[in-house]
């Protein structure tokens, strides 16, 4: 099994290095369609801070509230936040890279928490006297 995996990695590295970009793009596009054909799961991502805003997403907060009871019994690492509404309440949520399972209307769901670090744009101002 290890030699097969190593051979596949070698072939993939050669393919990426020596084939033209357009051919690689075409192959990757159609290989993703093939994988989707055999992979029965759907992945939906909810960002905590959508776009360039510094306000947390309402959808993310709703999911965090919904999973509060599930995460406290299934997750091994939790983080706590205070929700400021009419009365301040403590909400427990999954820490980064934790996963819990749930069932909603007969459908099995897996919730996972991750972290994507993006390069932020920084604007600097330089003021000169004189």
MMTF fields as JSON, N, C-alpha, C and O atoms, coordinates in Angstrom:
{
  "mmtfVersion": "1.0.0",
  "mmtfProducer": "UNKNOWN",
  "numBonds": 519,
  "numAtoms": 520,
  "numGroups": 130,
  "numChains": 1,
  "numModels": 1,
  "chainsPerModel": [1],
  "groupsPerChain": [130],
  "chainIdList": ["A"],
  "bondAtomList": [4, 2, 8, 6, 12, 10, 16, 14, 20, 18, 24, 22, 28, 26, 32, 30, 36, 34, 40, 38, 44, 42, 48, 46, 52, 50, 56, 54, 60, 58, 64, 62, 68, 66, 72, 70, 76, 74, 80, 78, 84, 82, 88, 86, 92, 90, 96, 94, 100, 98, 104, 102, 108, 106, 112, 110, 116, 114, 120, 118, 124, 122, 128, 126, 132, 130, 136, 134, 140, 138, 144, 142, 148, 146, 152, 150, 156, 154, 160, 158, 164, 162, 168, 166, 172, 170, 176, 174, 180, 178, 184, 182, 188, 186, 192, 190, 196, 194, 200, 198, 204, 202, 208, 206, 212, 210, 216, 214, 220, 218, 224, 222, 228, 226, 232, 230, 236, 234, 240, 238, 244, 242, 248, 246, 252, 250, 256, 254, 260, 258, 264, 262, 268, 266, 272, 270, 276, 274, 280, 278, 284, 282, 288, 286, 292, 290, 296, 294, 300, 298, 304, 302, 308, 306, 312, 310, 316, 314, 320, 318, 324, 322, 328, 326, 332, 330, 336, 334, 340, 338, 344, 342, 348, 346, 352, 350, 356, 354, 360, 358, 364, 362, 368, 366, 372, 370, 376, 374, 380, 378, 384, 382, 388, 386, 392, 390, 396, 394, 400, 398, 404, 402, 408, 406, 412, 410, 416, 414, 420, 418, 424, 422, 428, 426, 432, 430, 436, 434, 440, 438, 444, 442, 448, 446, 452, 450, 456, 454, 460, 458, 464, 462, 468, 466, 472, 470, 476, 474, 480, 478, 484, 482, 488, 486, 492, 490, 496, 494, 500, 498, 504, 502, 508, 506, 512, 510, 516, 514],
  "bondOrderList": [1, 1, 1, 1, 1, 1, 1, 1, 1, 1, 1, 1, 1, 1, 1, 1, 1, 1, 1, 1, 1, 1, 1, 1, 1, 1, 1, 1, 1, 1, 1, 1, 1, 1, 1, 1, 1, 1, 1, 1, 1, 1, 1, 1, 1, 1, 1, 1, 1, 1, 1, 1, 1, 1, 1, 1, 1, 1, 1, 1, 1, 1, 1, 1, 1, 1, 1, 1, 1, 1, 1, 1, 1, 1, 1, 1, 1, 1, 1, 1, 1, 1, 1, 1, 1, 1, 1, 1, 1, 1, 1, 1, 1, 1, 1, 1, 1, 1, 1, 1, 1, 1, 1, 1, 1, 1, 1, 1, 1, 1, 1, 1, 1, 1, 1, 1, 1, 1, 1, 1, 1, 1, 1, 1, 1, 1, 1, 1, 1],
  "groupList": [{"groupName": "UNK", "atomNameList": ["N", "CA", "C", "O"], "elementList": ["N", "C", "C", "O"], "formalChargeList": [0, 0, 0, 0], "bondAtomList": [1, 0, 2, 1, 3, 2], "bondOrderList": [1, 1, 2], "singleLetterCode": "X", "chemCompType": "L-PEPTIDE LINKING"}],
  "groupTypeList": [0, 0, 0, 0, 0, 0, 0, 0, 0, 0, 0, 0, 0, 0, 0, 0, 0, 0, 0, 0, 0, 0, 0, 0, 0, 0, 0, 0, 0, 0, 0, 0, 0, 0, 0, 0, 0, 0, 0, 0, 0, 0, 0, 0, 0, 0, 0, 0, 0, 0, 0, 0, 0, 0, 0, 0, 0, 0, 0, 0, 0, 0, 0, 0, 0, 0, 0, 0, 0, 0, 0, 0, 0, 0, 0, 0, 0, 0, 0, 0, 0, 0, 0, 0, 0, 0, 0, 0, 0, 0, 0, 0, 0, 0, 0, 0, 0, 0, 0, 0, 0, 0, 0, 0, 0, 0, 0, 0, 0, 0, 0, 0, 0, 0, 0, 0, 0, 0, 0, 0, 0, 0, 0, 0, 0, 0, 0, 0, 0, 0],
  "groupIdList": [1, 2, 3, 4, 5, 6, 7, 8, 9, 10, 11, 12, 13, 14, 15, 16, 17, 18, 19, 20, 21, 22, 23, 24, 25, 26, 27, 28, 29, 30, 31, 32, 33, 34, 35, 36, 37, 38, 39, 40, 41, 42, 43, 44, 45, 46, 47, 48, 49, 50, 51, 52, 53, 54, 55, 56, 57, 58, 59, 60, 61, 62, 63, 64, 65, 66, 67, 68, 69, 70, 71, 72, 73, 74, 75, 76, 77, 78, 79, 80, 81, 82, 83, 84, 85, 86, 87, 88, 89, 90, 91, 92, 93, 94, 95, 96, 97, 98, 99, 100, 101, 102, 103, 104, 105, 106, 107, 108, 109, 110, 111, 112, 113, 114, 115, 116, 117, 118, 119, 120, 121, 122, 123, 124, 125, 126, 127, 128, 129, 130],
  "secStructList": [7, 2, 2, 2, 2, 2, 2, 2, 2, 2, 2, 2, 2, 2, 2, 2, 2, 2, 1, 7, 2, 2, 2, 2, 2, 2, 2, 2, 2, 2, 2, 2, 2, 2, 2, 2, 2, 2, 7, 7, 7, 7, 7, 7, 7, 7, 7, 1, 1, 7, 6, 6, 7, 1, 1, 7, 7, 2, 2, 2, 2, 2, 2, 2, 2, 2, 2, 2, 2, 2, 2, 2, 2, 2, 7, 1, 1, 3, 3, 3, 3, 3, 3, 7, 1, 1, 1, 7, 3, 3, 3, 3, 3, 3, 7, 6, 6, 7, 3, 3, 3, 3, 3, 3, 6, 6, 3, 3, 3, 3, 3, 3, 7, 7, 7, 7, 7, 7, 7, 7, 7, 7, 7, 7, 7, 7, 7, 7, 7, 7],
  "xCoordList": [0.822, 0.0, 0.877, 0.582, 1.938, 2.831, 3.519, 3.68, 3.927, 4.605, 3.629, 4.014, 2.381, 1.37, 1.125, 1.036, 1.017, 0.797, 1.992, 1.82, 3.193, 4.393, 4.474, 4.876, 4.096, 4.097, 3.088, 3.372, 1.909, 0.88, 1.352, 1.115, 2.015, 2.521, 3.606, 3.665, 4.458, 5.505, 4.892, 5.299, 3.909, 3.252, 2.555, 2.619, 1.893, 1.199, 2.195, 1.927, 3.331, 4.351, 4.903, 5.117, 5.135, 5.62, 4.562, 4.876, 3.315, 2.218, 2.137, 2.023, 2.197, 2.101, 3.301, 3.166, 4.456, 5.66, 5.812, 6.255, 5.457, 5.792, 4.626, 4.857, 3.396, 2.269, 1.881, 2.002, 1.413, 1.002, -0.154, -0.954, -0.217, -1.217, -2.638, -3.469, -2.924, -4.272, -4.669, -5.814, -3.738, -4.028, -4.232, -5.121, -3.413, -3.581, -4.931, -5.627, -5.316, -6.59, -7.756, -8.698, -7.683, -8.722, -8.814, -9.912, -7.676, -7.651, -8.198, -8.991, -7.783, -8.248, -9.747, -10.435, -10.259, -11.698, -12.5, -13.493, -12.072, -12.813, -12.569, -13.442, -11.416, -11.184, -12.036, -12.488, -12.26, -13.152, -14.58, -15.282, -15.012, -16.354, -16.459, -17.5, -15.405, -15.395, -15.464, -16.196, -14.708, -14.722, -16.108, -16.608, -16.731, -18.069, -19.084, -20.034, -18.894, -19.799, -19.8, -20.846, -18.646, -18.535, -18.608, -18.809, -18.451, -18.433, -19.828, -20.238, -20.572, -21.984, -22.245, -23.406, -21.223, -21.422, -21.399, -20.797, -22.069, -22.092, -21.414, -21.658, -20.571, -19.889, -20.377, -20.364, -20.806, -21.243, -20.373, -20.198, -19.83, -18.941, -19.638, -20.193, -19.608, -20.13, -18.959, -18.325, -18.672, -17.556, -18.005, -19.111, -17.139, -17.451, -17.495, -18.377, -16.556, -16.496, -16.547, -15.503, -17.74, -17.836, -17.295, -17.483, -16.632, -16.127, -15.074, -14.296, -15.059, -14.083, -14.682, -14.078, -15.872, -16.516, -15.917, -15.381, -16.014, -15.515, -16.639, -16.411, -17.86, -18.999, -19.164, -18.979, -19.512, -19.699, -20.973, -21.95, -20.965, -22.087, -23.257, -23.064, -24.467, -25.667, -25.851, -26.254, -25.557, -25.673, -24.702, -25.056, -23.485, -22.481, -22.921, -22.773, -23.454, -23.922, -25.09, -25.162, -26.012, -27.149, -26.675, -27.189, -25.711, -25.167, -24.439, -24.552, -23.704, -22.988, -23.973, -23.725, -25.082, -26.109, -26.756, -26.988, -27.049, -27.675, -26.776, -27.252, -25.492, -24.555, -24.075, -23.328, -24.485, -24.013, -24.193, -23.262, -25.358, -25.597, -24.855, -24.383, -24.741, -24.031, -22.539, -21.931, -21.963, -20.521, -20.111, -19.03, -20.961, -20.572, -20.524, -19.857, -21.222, -21.187, -20.25, -19.764, -19.979, -19.186, -17.773, -16.851, -17.569, -16.246, -15.332, -15.782, -14.063, -13.076, -12.5, -12.085, -12.473, -11.969, -13.066, -13.623, -13.372, -14.428, -13.883, -12.844, -14.597, -14.306, -15.611, -16.69, -15.514, -16.698, -16.767, -15.757, -17.978, -18.226, -19.443, -20.34, -19.46, -20.63, -21.44, -20.928, -22.722, -23.62, -24.358, -24.987, -24.275, -24.924, -26.28, -26.372, -27.309, -28.682, -29.414, -28.796, -30.686, -31.426, -30.77, -30.617, -30.397, -29.637, -28.37, -28.419, -27.258, -26.0, -25.968, -26.282, -25.587, -25.513, -24.21, -23.625, -23.783, -22.552, -22.873, -23.769, -22.152, -22.339, -21.044, -19.984, -21.129, -19.982, -19.989, -21.035, -18.839, -18.736, -17.456, -16.586, -17.363, -16.194, -14.968, -15.039, -13.86, -12.594, -12.176, -12.81, -11.135, -10.691, -10.322, -9.716, -10.703, -10.403, -11.1, -10.606, -12.232, -13.07, -14.213, -14.528, -14.836, -15.945, -16.983, -16.639, -18.262, -19.363, -20.353, -20.417, -21.123, -22.127, -23.512, -23.694, -24.482, -25.843, -26.783, -26.357, -28.033, -29.041, -30.164, -30.699, -30.52, -31.558, -32.549, -32.192, -33.772, -34.849, -34.4, -34.655, -33.742, -33.319, -32.04, -31.625, -31.403, -30.169, -29.006, -29.056, -27.956, -26.767, -25.872, -25.538, -25.48, -24.624, -23.361, -23.38, -22.263, -21.017, -20.641, -20.471, -20.515, -20.123, -18.655, -18.251, -17.873, -16.474, -16.086, -16.622, -15.161, -14.692, -13.254, -12.432, -12.954, -11.608, -11.168, -11.891, -9.983, -9.44, -8.734, -7.86, -9.111, -8.442, -7.824, -8.533, -6.524, -5.825, -5.6, -4.929, -6.166, -6.004, -5.071, -4.923, -4.455, -3.593, -4.481, -5.298, -4.317, -5.134, -4.379, -3.15, -5.154, -4.551, -4.344, -5.255, -3.167, -2.831, -2.599, -1.865, -3.227, -3.048, -2.219, -2.574, -1.128, -0.253, -0.247, -0.32, -0.16, -0.063, 1.267, 1.685, 1.923, 3.195, 3.038, 2.744, 3.24, 3.125, 4.523, 5.322, 4.794, 6.094, 5.888, 4.972, 6.73, 6.709, 7.69, 8.844, 7.232, 8.162, 8.168, 8.964],
  "yCoordList": [-1.187, 0.0, 1.266, 2.242, 1.224, 2.379, 2.672, 3.832, 1.618, 1.836, 2.365, 3.175, 1.921, 2.428, 3.905, 4.697, 4.278, 5.678, 6.543, 7.646, 6.038, 6.782, 6.943, 7.998, 5.907, 5.991, 7.018, 7.787, 7.026, 8.002, 9.424, 10.331, 9.619, 10.945, 11.375, 12.543, 10.444, 10.746, 11.131, 12.118, 10.344, 10.634, 11.989, 12.763, 12.279, 13.57, 14.736, 15.764, 14.581, 15.641, 15.872, 17.018, 14.803, 14.941, 15.601, 16.443, 15.207, 15.79, 17.298, 18.079, 17.696, 19.123, 19.912, 21.09, 19.287, 20.015, 20.127, 21.166, 19.084, 19.055, 19.266, 19.51, 19.182, 19.389, 20.859, 21.544, 21.351, 22.766, 23.064, 22.19, 24.314, 24.754, 24.447, 23.995, 24.687, 24.479, 23.011, 22.695, 22.123, 20.692, 20.258, 19.46, 20.782, 20.476, 20.959, 20.235, 22.179, 22.744, 21.895, 21.617, 21.487, 20.652, 19.315, 18.86, 18.691, 17.41, 17.55, 16.717, 18.593, 18.794, 19.051, 18.558, 19.815, 20.108, 18.822, 18.604, 17.976, 16.739, 15.677, 14.846, 15.69, 14.741, 15.099, 14.207, 16.389, 16.796, 16.337, 15.917, 16.413, 15.924, 14.421, 13.937, 13.688, 12.252, 11.933, 11.03, 12.667, 12.449, 12.757, 12.018, 13.837, 14.216, 13.135, 12.92, 12.46, 11.394, 10.25, 9.647, 9.941, 8.847, 9.291, 8.457, 10.561, 11.089, 11.616, 12.634, 10.954, 11.301, 12.471, 12.795, 13.101, 14.118, 15.524, 15.773, 16.429, 17.844, 18.616, 18.346, 19.567, 20.379, 21.815, 22.383, 22.395, 23.784, 24.504, 24.02, 25.647, 26.408, 27.685, 28.414, 27.95, 29.19, 29.952, 29.469, 31.115, 31.915, 32.724, 33.262, 32.797, 33.561, 35.055, 35.764, 35.524, 36.929, 37.011, 36.938, 37.16, 37.176, 38.473, 39.554, 38.348, 39.529, 40.256, 39.643, 41.558, 42.382, 43.014, 43.899, 42.556, 43.139, 42.55, 41.442, 43.298, 42.826, 42.336, 42.018, 42.273, 41.766, 40.276, 39.834, 39.508, 38.075, 37.802, 38.541, 36.769, 36.376, 35.9, 35.168, 36.317, 35.871, 34.358, 33.688, 33.824, 32.382, 31.624, 30.597, 32.126, 31.481, 31.489, 30.487, 32.607, 32.698, 31.753, 31.136, 31.631, 30.726, 29.269, 28.498, 28.897, 27.539, 27.299, 26.224, 28.284, 28.167, 27.95, 27.125, 28.681, 28.497, 27.12, 26.467, 26.677, 25.37, 24.246, 23.305, 24.335, 23.275, 23.35, 22.481, 24.357, 24.556, 23.306, 22.911, 22.678, 21.49, 20.275, 19.455, 20.14, 19.001, 19.053, 18.04, 20.232, 20.344, 20.098, 19.566, 20.477, 20.306, 18.836, 18.489, 17.962, 16.538, 15.734, 14.685, 16.195, 15.387, 15.904, 15.098, 17.197, 17.754, 17.663, 17.741, 17.5, 17.404, 18.765, 18.973, 19.694, 21.04, 22.031, 21.989, 22.921, 23.906, 25.312, 25.52, 26.274, 27.675, 28.32, 27.891, 29.333, 29.977, 31.423, 32.124, 31.852, 33.232, 33.743, 32.976, 35.029, 35.656, 36.308, 37.133, 35.928, 36.488, 37.646, 37.496, 38.799, 39.991, 40.171, 40.725, 39.703, 39.949, 40.575, 41.302, 40.323, 40.917, 40.572, 41.431, 39.337, 38.944, 38.263, 37.415, 38.625, 38.041, 36.561, 36.192, 35.715, 34.291, 33.718, 34.249, 32.657, 31.99, 30.898, 30.083, 30.883, 29.87, 29.1, 29.688, 27.771, 26.909, 26.468, 26.099, 26.503, 26.059, 25.264, 25.245, 24.605, 23.778, 24.656, 25.743, 24.17, 24.834, 24.462, 23.612, 25.078, 24.81, 23.337, 22.721, 22.79, 21.428, 20.365, 19.243, 20.703, 19.737, 19.334, 20.051, 18.188, 17.701, 17.043, 16.32, 17.296, 16.621, 16.149, 16.703, 15.121, 14.624, 14.958, 15.192, 14.977, 15.381, 14.705, 14.284, 14.603, 14.106, 15.125, 15.526, 15.543, 16.544, 16.009, 15.818, 15.771, 15.248, 14.002, 13.875, 13.094, 11.829, 11.885, 10.868, 13.038, 13.192, 13.312, 14.113, 12.52, 12.545, 13.698, 13.817, 14.55, 15.704, 15.609, 15.106, 16.101, 16.233, 17.704, 18.297, 18.276, 19.676, 19.696, 18.985, 20.493, 20.623, 22.091, 22.899, 22.401, 23.772, 23.826, 22.994, 24.79, 24.925, 26.368, 27.261, 26.57, 27.922, 28.121, 27.337, 29.162, 29.541, 30.906, 31.883, 30.979, 32.244, 32.817, 32.213, 33.98, 34.616, 35.8, 36.383, 36.139, 37.313, 38.545, 38.721, 39.367, 40.577, 41.719, 41.787, 42.601, 43.762, 44.833, 45.148, 45.378, 46.401, 47.704, 47.748, 48.747, 50.071, 50.896, 51.042, 51.43, 52.239, 53.664, 53.911, 54.575, 55.991, 56.506, 56.191, 57.301, 57.876, 59.393, 59.945, 60.042, 61.499, 62.088, 61.636, 63.079, 63.744, 65.192, 65.869, 65.637, 67.041, 67.797, 67.398, 68.86, 69.734, 69.833, 70.585],
  "zCoordList": [0.0, 0.0, 0.0, -0.69, 0.775, 0.86, -0.46, -0.839, -1.161, -2.445, -3.495, -4.338, -3.455, -4.387, -4.126, -5.064, -2.861, -2.502, -2.908, -3.427, -2.669, -3.056, -4.571, -5.063, -5.31, -6.779, -7.274, -8.192, -6.66, -7.051, -6.765, -7.563, -5.638, -5.306, -6.299, -6.683, -6.711, -7.685, -9.032, -9.645, -9.491, -10.769, -10.71, -11.666, -9.595, -9.451, -9.475, -10.096, -8.808, -8.802, -10.203, -10.599, -10.96, -12.342, -13.226, -14.067, -13.022, -13.789, -13.548, -14.492, -12.285, -11.949, -12.464, -12.793, -12.538, -12.935, -14.448, -14.939, -15.2, -16.618, -17.582, -18.766, -17.117, -18.026, -18.042, -17.027, -19.193, -19.276, -18.325, -17.994, -17.9, -16.938, -17.418, -16.63, -18.699, -19.228, -19.141, -18.819, -19.422, -19.345, -17.895, -17.6, -17.003, -15.568, -15.08, -14.368, -15.453, -15.025, -15.532, -14.791, -16.801, -17.395, -16.65, -16.331, -16.376, -15.671, -14.25, -13.812, -13.526, -12.15, -12.109, -11.215, -13.064, -13.116, -13.294, -12.599, -14.219, -14.482, -13.41, -13.162, -12.783, -11.697, -10.483, -9.766, -10.242, -9.143, -9.416, -8.496, -10.668, -11.021, -10.784, -10.34, -11.071, -10.853, -9.365, -8.957, -8.552, -7.107, -6.547, -5.699, -7.008, -6.535, -6.869, -6.116, -7.983, -8.389, -7.379, -7.139, -6.783, -5.838, -4.378, -3.495, -4.113, -2.742, -2.411, -2.969, -1.518, -1.31, -0.356, -0.103, 0.17, 1.19, 0.602, -0.442, 1.297, 0.929, 2.052, 3.227, 1.699, 2.696, 2.559, 1.467, 3.671, 3.709, 4.725, 5.844, 4.352, 5.228, 5.667, 4.845, 6.958, 7.519, 8.124, 9.062, 7.608, 8.111, 9.322, 9.355, 10.298, 11.503, 11.201, 11.684, 10.412, 10.031, 8.507, 7.859, 7.914, 6.448, 5.856, 6.415, 4.734, 4.042, 4.848, 5.579, 4.71, 5.429, 6.674, 7.281, 7.054, 8.236, 9.503, 9.495, 10.583, 11.868, 12.763, 13.93, 12.222, 12.983, 12.693, 11.559, 13.722, 13.547, 12.759, 12.878, 11.975, 11.136, 11.993, 12.964, 11.634, 12.348, 12.204, 13.154, 11.022, 10.8, 11.69, 12.27, 11.796, 12.636, 14.103, 14.802, 14.56, 15.951, 16.205, 17.267, 15.237, 15.391, 15.477, 16.287, 14.653, 14.686, 16.004, 16.593, 16.457, 17.726, 18.877, 19.757, 18.874, 19.91, 19.812, 20.829, 18.582, 18.371, 18.863, 19.498, 18.578, 18.937, 20.384, 20.833, 21.098, 22.463, 23.316, 24.018, 23.275, 24.106, 23.578, 24.366, 22.259, 21.67, 21.976, 22.32, 21.849, 22.027, 23.469, 23.725, 24.409, 25.805, 26.207, 27.182, 25.469, 25.805, 24.913, 25.336, 23.681, 22.743, 22.522, 22.396, 22.471, 22.153, 23.367, 24.51, 23.104, 24.189, 24.562, 25.702, 23.605, 23.871, 23.518, 22.421, 24.451, 24.264, 24.434, 25.061, 23.868, 24.147, 24.58, 24.171, 25.392, 25.942, 25.46, 25.406, 25.111, 24.704, 25.457, 25.807, 25.697, 26.311, 25.207, 24.45, 25.12, 24.12, 24.764, 25.811, 24.124, 24.673, 23.995, 22.899, 24.649, 24.204, 25.381, 26.159, 25.537, 26.659, 27.998, 28.866, 28.146, 29.334, 28.845, 27.954, 29.416, 28.974, 29.345, 30.477, 28.385, 28.67, 28.125, 27.181, 28.721, 28.347, 27.325, 27.545, 26.228, 25.189, 25.034, 24.817, 25.148, 24.926, 23.479, 22.945, 22.845, 21.46, 21.287, 22.158, 20.134, 19.848, 19.666, 19.094, 20.156, 19.887, 18.464, 17.84, 17.953, 16.594, 16.418, 17.295, 15.262, 14.839, 15.682, 15.796, 16.268, 16.969, 16.047, 15.097, 16.324, 15.513, 16.409, 17.344, 16.116, 16.797, 15.743, 14.645, 16.084, 15.158, 15.69, 16.885, 14.79, 15.127, 14.136, 13.06, 14.487, 13.56, 13.506, 14.54, 12.298, 12.096, 11.066, 9.904, 11.48, 10.629, 9.875, 8.677, 10.561, 9.982, 9.174, 8.619, 9.09, 8.322, 9.289, 10.223, 9.075, 9.923, 9.493, 8.314, 10.44, 10.181, 11.019, 12.142, 10.456, 11.203, 11.174, 10.108, 12.348, 12.478, 12.882, 13.802, 12.209, 12.609, 12.605, 11.847, 13.456, 13.583, 13.095, 13.477, 12.264, 11.734, 11.752, 12.194, 11.268, 11.24, 9.914, 9.544, 9.203, 7.968, 8.178, 8.422, 8.084, 8.247, 6.86, 6.024, 6.629, 5.333, 5.462, 6.536, 4.367, 4.367, 4.345, 3.441, 5.319, 5.368, 4.71, 4.731, 4.134, 3.509, 4.566, 5.332, 4.601, 5.575, 4.825, 3.837, 5.304, 4.711, 5.673, 6.842, 5.188, 6.033, 5.518, 4.314, 6.431, 6.089, 6.602, 7.716, 5.774, 6.163, 6.072, 5.011, 7.199, 7.234, 7.38, 8.2, 6.59, 6.658, 7.086, 6.621, 7.953, 8.368, 7.5, 7.346, 6.953, 6.363, 4.941, 4.378]
}
